Amino acid sequence: MLKKLFIMLLAVSLISSAEAQNTKKPRSHYYVLITDSTFVQAMPEKGATFKAYFKNDSLYKIETFFGFNFGDVRREYYYWNDSISLINEYQRLYNANATPPVNSDTIKVTYTGRYIFKKNKLTDISQKGSYSISDTPSSKDETQAAFLMLTKKYQDLAYEKRKKKKNRIKIKD
């Protein structure tokens, strides 16, 4: 009887230790941040930032911000299985050099663009407002080519930056 009890306890402890080893601790989300001019050809007057979000070591979102003397542009790139699926673009026009200084947080968005991709093809475009901050391609094919070039460049940059663990900033769940 004692021998059976010992064998049963041994089996239960082996099973529970094996289960404990098999359960992986969920990876936390993290992002990498670039606030210098390494991701732009020329730094805008009011700066630029690049933020790439990862979940389980897969890129799922990139945010870019470009601040000019006359306003700013913010874009959000969403990825699914390392392929671009959506880009949201927001532009605000204002005089960043005004006296007294303008609180840019109070300025409303003057342009909103939504670009939907399927298998690296631009399938839908939704635009609201006036589009005047940057010169952009006018045809759908030119817009697609420009955004695919940017998404690839930013995706490569994000994966390169995250290689060094010191660049990873954890997001608390």
PyMOL commands that set and color helices and strands:
alter all, ss='L'
color gray80, all
select helices_A, chain A and resi 2-22+37-39+104-106+140-162+165-167
alter helices_A, ss='H'
color red, helices_A
select strands_A, chain A and resi 29-34+48-55+58-68+71-80+83-93+111-118+121-129+169-171
alter strands_A, ss='S'
color yellow, strands_A
deselect
rebuild
show_as cartoon
